[in-house]
Amino acid sequence: MEADTATAGLELCRTHSIDAILLDYRLPDADGLEFIELLQAQNNGSSPPVVIITGEGNERIAVRAIKLGAEDYLVKQGLTSEQLQLTMRSAIDNARLRLQLRQSEERFRVSIENMLDCFGIYSAIRDQSGQIVDFRIDYLNAAALESNRMSAADFGKGLCDLLPSHRETVLFEAYCRVVETGEPLVKEDLIYKDVFGTQNLTRAYDVHVNKLGDGFVASWRDVTNRKQVEANLAQMIEVLHSIIEGSSDVIFVKDLQGRYVIANSTAATWLESTRELMLGQDDAALFPPEISERIQQIDQQILQTGESIVYEEEVPKQGELRSLLSAKYPWRDAEGNILGVIGISRDISDRVRYERDRRLSEQRLRESEEQLQIGVQVAGVALAHFDYASNMVTLSPEAATLYGIDELTVTRDRLHATFHPDEQAMMAQIIAQVIDPAGDSWFARDHRVVWQNGEVRWLSVRKQVFFDRSGEIPRPDYAILAAIDITDRKQLQEALYQSEERLRLIADTIPLIVWTTDPYGNYGDTDYVNQRWTEYTGLTAEQATAYGWQNLIYSEDLPAVQAFWSEACETALLYEIEYRLRRADGMYRWHLVKGLPLRNEQGQVIKWIGTCTDIHNQKQSEAERAQWLAEAEAAREEAEAANQSKDEFVAVVAHELRSPLNSIAGWSKLLQSRKFDEATLSKALDTIWRNTQAQVQLVEDLLDISRMVKGTLQINFAPVNWVDVIEAALDIVRPMAEAKQIQLDTHLSFTPHISGDFNRLQQIAVNLLTNAVKFTPESGRVEVHLEQVDAYVVLRVQDTGKGIASEFLPQIFERYKQGQRNTGSKDGLGLGLAIVKNLVELHHGTITAESAGLGAGATFTVQMPRLEIPVIQRESLVIDPNSLTGIRILAVDDDPDMLNLIAFVLQDFGADVKAVTTAAAALECLSQFKPNILVSDLAMPGEMDMNWCSR
């Protein structure tokens, strides 16, 4: 699809599904940056990838486009179809990957938010009318599979097919309401009975259900054990209440104000009242003043000291005082705070008559307290009493259930027969040791028992043996055993182990490095790495725990990584950083490292889980892009500097042209307007000639520079004597040196020959000598050295002039460069040394410049290959002034002044000259005048060009 305006493009994006946008920066109604902003506002920030294409190549626009969200920025000039196709494909792929990543993260987030112990994903199965008839099991985590006695093979099956009780209960209808209405379901203490695998079990669950697409996600926690513990606790409280109520002792509890909050029937009988009337009353309302004051004093002592008191007291009962043995102690909460006073009182009036009964009661009380203490230590869910004299065992109902026995009284052998066959020998050995008087007399052990139906259960058992030591040889008298069922815990541990194994298998198959470490975040305490880590580092998984990740991190990155990691461990927040990690071959590659703290139900960090993603190629691409932008910026600065240099150069050229022309024009005007004597006339003509030569040299330099840039500067190679070249150059420069009283010293120790162009070599020497004289103050010295070094001829020109600044020395041979640049300078255009360098290189030589700084003079050294063949001396060309006599010459030039000068000079040598100013006139004269020689300007307007002569 195409659009030629920003408005039309935005409309297409609104009405169509667009994979990518190729955007021209220049649009009739908006530029590319405005289009991107409008597109993001229209799509709420979720827009297709945009690639901007422009003919300007402005890096500032490119940077702004990337910041606004453009995928790439292309310049039309030099753009190929392959590059365009690759860029668009990359933009589409990057956008698709980002979308997939967001979707994956959202799914993961929803799963984590609903995770308790068990987790499942289900989708609705509907009939043709759209009615939900069942739910398909899409996914169950390891805990859910274990809880439901299922396996991964059950994925895809119907929930009600596997657990039919869902239809019989309200669960199936509740799930349907979640899917249809979207309202979540939260159920606590849900009682569910069904066939799990092969077992018909009743379970209690806390369930959370949320809608997910045309289905739901559910998380549930098995609270069966908790409910059982709560039931056992309630039963234990009931037992204790029965004990208190059935006791013949007076048992009561008072709060801090002395009011009765608990009192048994015995206490009410003593006071000839009822428990209901006693509760909420204090001793002042129940006893005479002197007795109530004494009781209150004792109670206050207990509340203040926190210590128990045992004492005898007299309390009226049915009109007579009865003696009581009372024990009072503080009533404390779980934190040890005193809430009141607990008291137990026993009637000891018939002390003598009932002394034996009292001792027996105290013995039974002690035994009861010991049993109660042991029961509390092991959660108090099942008790058994062993009588070694009768070899019988009395079981509590809970104990009979745990061991799978129907009777409450059995023999020891019957109880031992329930031990798992694999553990019977071990348990027999432990029992033999514990009933040995020389042993420890107790043991604690987890072991298995086998019920009559074949079911295996795990028990956690603690047993204490009591010995009769009245005889010479102690013998076991009785024992108390306490046990709890830990089958669920064992199964949970096994399920957890299997779940961890599955997670390790998954971690070993993904392409990322996965690691876990302790909750304190120490590198040395890494407890797991996946297979990818061993492949990348070349180290074993065992070495990961001892080697330390910090030894694999690039040394320059390590301080920042350690500081960032320490901060993450203190804040317990997401850890995300980029650093370089050493590969097995020693190469360091960039990785994106993320760490997430794993917390328990109390919010405490129990482990760190992290990944390392290789982003080396991405980092290289970013570096290349940054380098490209830097190079573009440097190119822009260089272009601006070049433009500035050219502007300065034009100003200097104008000055260099204007100054000689002013002298020429001034003296010419004077010569036309008045007559001078011979001396003044000679001076005027000399000035005009010298400035004319300066103009000619300036134009020649400009032409040479033009030829150098175009690559058309020609060199006519022939054997040349360097000494002849230097001496000719010295003859040209000597008048300028004498005018400034500069001494010219030459050291020409031999006569070398090179292959080159005599005129161009002379141009090199003249330029170097002219520069040396120009920049050397009056009475200075210029030295010229010529010597042989190996197979090269070396020319060195050394002066005592103004020198060259160190910062300018590297630029000395560049065009338009001078040590001091201003339009009033007499230093020239800065072209001479650039021309010299080019001419030297065309002669296969090199040139260097040296200077100790400003005021220290300068030395230029030219080195060229020496020519070994003999040099043929050229004869001097002598021009005969009369040699043009009788020669017909046709002169063509559109400049009348130049044409007159040419005609005058040629006629002065005796030639017959015909001068014309146009091509048409020249062609006409060719047939009529029939010249021997044609002299023509090649840069005239109209049809005169370099090929006209062929006509």
Salt bridges, closest charged atoms under 4 A:
GLU11 OE2 - ARG14 NH2 2.51
ASP24 OD2 - LYS76 NZ 3.27
GLU56 OE2 - ARG26 NH2 2.59
GLU59 OE2 - ARG636 NE 3.28
GLU71 OE2 - ARG98 NH2 2.49
ASP72 OD1 - ARG625 NH1 3.59
ASP93 OD1 - ARG89 NH1 3.62
ASP93 OD1 - ARG96 NH1 3.27
GLU106 OE2 - ARG109 NH2 2.59
GLU113 OE2 - ARG109 NH1 2.40
ASP117 OD2 - ARG221 NE 3.51
ASP138 OD1 - ARG136 NE 3.29
ASP154 OD1 - LYS157 NZ 3.07
GLU180 OE2 - ARG126 NH1 3.13
ASP189 OD1 - ARG226 NH2 2.69
ASP189 OD2 - LYS227 NZ 3.75
ASP206 OD2 - ARG226 NH1 3.80
ASP214 OD1 - ARG126 NH2 2.70
ASP222 OD2 - ARG203 NH1 3.68
GLU230 OE2 - ARG226 NE 3.72
GLU230 OE1 - LYS227 NZ 3.76
GLU245 OE1 - ARG275 NH1 3.10
ASP249 OD2 - ARG346 NH2 2.45
ASP255 OD2 - ARG259 NH2 3.31
ASP283 OD2 - LYS254 NZ 2.51
ASP299 OD2 - LYS254 NZ 2.88
ASP299 OD1 - LYS328 NZ 2.88
GLU312 OE2 - ARG351 NH2 2.79
ASP347 OD2 - ARG322 NH2 2.91
ASP350 OD2 - ARG353 NH2 2.23
GLU355 OE2 - ARG358 NH2 2.12
GLU362 OE2 - ARG358 NH1 2.37
ASP422 OD2 - HIS420 ND1 3.78
GLU423 OE2 - ARG448 NE 3.03
ASP446 OD2 - ARG489 NH2 3.77
GLU455 OE2 - ARG457 NH1 2.94
ASP468 OD2 - ARG475 NH2 3.27
ASP485 OD2 - ARG457 NH2 2.86
ASP488 OD2 - ARG203 NH1 3.68
ASP527 OD2 - LYS607 NZ 2.71
ASP557 OD1 - ARG580 NH2 2.80
GLU578 OE1 - LYS619 NZ 3.10
ASP585 OD2 - ARG583 NH2 2.77
GLU601 OE2 - ARG221 NH2 3.62
ASP614 OD2 - ARG589 NE 2.75
GLU633 OE2 - ARG636 NH2 2.16
GLU640 OE2 - ARG636 NH1 2.54
ASP686 OD2 - ARG690 NH1 2.89
ASP704 OD1 - ARG707 NH1 2.79
ASP704 OD2 - ARG760 NH1 3.24
ASP731 OD1 - ARG734 NH1 2.96
ASP745 OD2 - ARG781 NE 3.95
GLU783 OE2 - ARG781 NE 2.84
GLU783 OE1 - HIS785 NE2 2.96
GLU787 OE2 - ARG796 NH1 3.06
ASP827 OD2 - LYS802 NZ 3.89
GLU841 OE2 - LYS837 NZ 2.48
GLU943 OE2 - ARG951 NH1 3.72
